[in-house]
């Protein structure tokens, strides 16, 4: 008896990823199909009033299946499709199934990054050919590639009917990564260490205790936040919730109507709108401007 052929791990992982990607595409399509069967009111960001059901279905399908890079797109950036959808029970079930598929795709992608990171570029190039109709609009604009973050980002959904929704731009977001003095030095040396401004920063860094923690700050792109106010308190007593909404927010409703909501400005504010926190732990000025590194107060 011959021994069964054992595929290399990377081929098995790629096959798994293809299957999970197929499920993700199918589940997101089923959200639009469920909406078409039981349509409710739908408001699209930038529109003063809810749109017709046929247009809403088309927009939802495009928004939920927008998983591609476009030529010239910053790899760290994602495209937003903001709106509100009054959803029946069947639509909410379809959204939950789609989010489960997205979570499985995210988990498998993380596993591949950990075990076979070189497989990620191949996956980005191969997956589009499994659903060529989805990226027909990109033909002539370069090879379509899958945008992993746009694949796995969850579809926003409210746990319960809402009394009102308030949308607002949030433009003060940032990510903070702690660095040691030695790590900051290595990052500076990786730049043009002969440049005068780099030498100045290296000298400043040399004057710090080796054990002092530093913070590297990355400003995040403005995003839309939704403040949800429930009609009735949840079982745990909560009456409201805030969430980011880069995709349409699905709201369970027994009557197909949207809750009261505002019309946020089309563009985020240019200046900071939130007051600086009193417990701000970082200094106001960057200690190492070339790295966006700050000292703690």
Secondary structure, 3 states (H helix, E strand, C coil): CCCCCCCCHHHHHHHHHHHHHHHHHHHHHHHHHHHHHCCCCEEECCCCCCCCHHHHHHHHHHHHCCCECCCCCCCCCCCCCCEEEEECHHHHHHHHHHHHHHHHHHHHHHHHHHHCCCHHHHHHHHHHHHHHHHHHHHCCCCCCCECHHHHHCCCCECCCCEEEEEEEEECCCEEEEEECHHHHHHHHHCCCCCCHHHHHHHHHHHCCCCCCCEEEEEECCCEEEEEEEECCCCCCCCCEEEEECCCCEEEECCCCCCCEECCCCCCCCCCCCCCCCCCCCECCCCCEHHHCEEEEC
